[in-house]
């Protein structure tokens, strides 16, 4: 049975991925800040990505995973410092700890956003956009080393999705985004390592 870890599976896209992989017969592990399980068929680990001790515990306790998808992030109502602590520092620290601990044997994806695509611009993209641009930069810096460890990694824009973060006017349902992300992960090969992809499998400009 293949194993997947969804980092940030309590709601929205993360919960949708948990439910989809569980329905497809995977062994599903996820993280929530409270440690409460989002479903009976899921193994849940407590994780606040800002807490190094909890990251280390996760890297020790989670089994070897065929797929890891890091979803956890914050958007509105948070300070710039908190956005960077969660969206950049925390996300990279979790992925690096899992790789260093030998917990990723296949594919890894971090959800980013089209709002962090600079496209050559130098001005601020707003606090959230700046945090995702910084995440993309750090991913690109680390991707070569991750590839040498045998991990196929990408960052994925999940689309504008009707979640608490995306709002009710967003064009995509959680199910549509999840279907796309699962398909992208299934098709991901070593040749895709280091790419910025969209939920429907297209290349996105950096």
C-alpha positions in Angstrom: 0.0 0.0 0.0 1.4 3.4 -1.0 1.8 6.0 1.7 1.1 9.7 1.5 1.7 12.6 3.9 -0.4 15.7 3.7 1.1 18.5 5.8 -1.9 20.6 6.8 -4.9 18.4 6.4 -7.5 19.9 8.7 -9.5 21.9 6.1 -9.8 23.2 2.6 -7.5 21.7 -0.1 -5.5 19.8 2.5 -8.6 18.0 3.8 -9.7 17.4 0.3 -6.4 15.7 -0.5 -6.6 13.6 2.7 -10.1 12.4 1.7 -9.2 11.7 -1.9 -6.1 9.7 -1.1 -8.0 7.7 1.6 -10.8 7.0 -0.9 -8.2 5.8 -3.4 -6.9 3.2 -0.9 -3.6 4.9 0.2 -2.2 4.8 3.7 -2.8 8.4 4.6 -0.9 10.4 7.2 -1.6 14.1 7.9 -0.8 16.9 10.2 -3.0 19.4 12.1 -2.0 22.0 14.6 -4.3 20.6 17.2 -3.4 16.9 16.6 -7.1 16.1 16.0 -7.8 13.7 13.2 -9.8 14.9 10.2 -11.0 11.3 9.6 -11.1 7.8 11.1 -9.0 6.3 8.3 -6.1 8.8 8.7 -3.1 8.8 11.0 -2.7 12.3 12.4 0.4 14.0 13.7 0.4 17.2 15.7 2.4 19.9 13.9 2.8 23.7 14.0 5.4 24.4 11.3 6.9 27.2 13.4 7.9 24.7 16.1 11.3 23.0 15.4 10.7 20.3 18.1 7.4 19.3 16.4 9.0 19.2 13.0 11.7 16.9 14.4 9.1 14.7 16.0 7.2 14.4 12.7 10.4 13.4 10.8 11.0 10.7 13.4 7.4 9.3 13.6 6.0 9.4 10.1 6.7 6.4 8.0 8.6 6.4 4.7 6.3 8.2 2.2 5.8 7.7 -1.5 4.2 11.2 -1.8 4.4 14.2 0.4 2.3 17.3 -0.2 2.9 20.4 1.9 -0.3 22.4 2.0 -0.1 24.3 5.3 -0.1 28.1 4.9 -1.7 31.4 6.1 -3.1 34.3 4.2 -5.4 37.1 5.5 -5.4 38.5 9.0 -1.8 37.6 9.7 1.3 39.8 10.1 4.0 39.8 7.4 6.4 38.1 9.9 3.9 35.3 10.6 3.3 34.8 6.9 7.0 34.3 6.3 7.4 32.1 9.3 4.7 29.7 8.1 4.7 30.0 4.3 8.5 30.1 3.8 10.6 29.1 6.8 8.2 26.5 8.2 7.4 24.9 4.9 11.0 24.5 3.9 12.0 23.3 7.3 9.4 20.6 7.3 10.4 19.3 3.8 14.1 19.4 4.6 13.6 17.5 7.8 11.6 14.8 6.1 14.2 14.4 3.4 17.1 14.5 5.9 15.2 11.8 7.9 14.8 9.6 4.9 11.1 9.9 5.0 10.6 10.8 1.3 11.3 8.1 -1.2 9.4 9.4 -4.2 7.6 12.7 -4.8 7.3 15.9 -2.9 5.2 19.0 -3.7 4.7 22.3 -1.9 1.6 24.3 -2.7 2.6 27.9 -3.7 0.5 30.5 -5.4 0.5 32.4 -8.7 0.5 35.5 -6.5 4.1 34.8 -5.8 5.2 34.7 -9.4 7.5 37.7 -10.0 7.7 37.4 -13.8 10.8 39.7 -13.6 9.1 42.3 -11.4 11.1 43.8 -8.5 8.4 45.6 -6.6 6.5 44.1 -3.7 3.7 41.6 -4.5 2.0 42.3 -1.2 2.8 40.4 2.0 1.3 37.1 0.9 2.7 37.3 -2.6 6.1 38.2 -1.2 6.0 35.2 1.1 5.2 32.9 -1.8 7.9 34.4 -4.0 10.4 33.8 -1.2 9.1 30.2 -0.9 9.6 29.7 -4.6 13.1 31.2 -4.4 14.1 28.9 -1.5 12.6 25.9 -3.3 14.7 26.6 -6.4 17.8 27.0 -4.2 17.3 23.6 -2.5 15.8 21.6 -5.4 19.2 20.5 -6.9 20.2 19.0 -3.5 16.8 17.4 -3.0 17.1 15.8 -6.5 20.5 14.4 -5.6 18.8 12.7 -2.7 16.4 10.9 -5.1 13.4 13.1 -4.5 11.3 14.5 -7.3 10.0 17.8 -6.1 7.8 20.6 -7.6 5.9 23.6 -6.4 2.2 23.7 -7.4 -0.3 26.5 -7.8 -3.6 24.9 -6.8 -5.8 27.4 -8.6 -8.1 30.0 -7.1 -10.3 27.7 -5.0 -13.5 28.1 -3.0 -12.1 27.7 0.5 -11.9 30.0 3.6 -8.7 31.4 2.1 -9.9 31.7 -1.5 -13.4 33.0 -0.8 -16.8 32.1 -2.2 -16.3 33.8 -5.6 -13.3 31.6 -6.6 -14.0 29.6 -9.8 -12.7 26.2 -8.7 -14.2 23.8 -6.2 -12.0 22.0 -3.7 -12.7 18.8 -5.6 -11.6 20.2 -8.9 -8.3 21.5 -7.5 -7.7 18.2 -5.6 -8.4 16.1 -8.7 -5.9 18.2 -10.6 -3.2 18.0 -7.9 -3.6 14.3 -7.5 -3.2 13.9 -11.3 -0.1 16.1 -11.4 1.5 14.1 -8.6 0.7 10.8 -10.4 2.3 12.0 -13.6 5.3 13.6 -12.0 8.6 12.2 -13.2 12.3 13.0 -12.6 12.2 15.2 -15.7 9.7 17.4 -13.8 12.0 18.0 -10.8 12.3 21.7 -9.9 9.3 22.9 -11.9 6.6 25.4 -11.0 3.3 23.7 -12.1 -0.4 24.6 -12.0 -3.1 22.3 -10.6 -4.0 21.3 -14.2 -0.4 20.4 -15.1 0.8 23.5 -17.0 4.1 25.2 -16.4 3.8 28.5 -14.5 6.3 31.3 -15.0 8.4 32.1 -12.0 
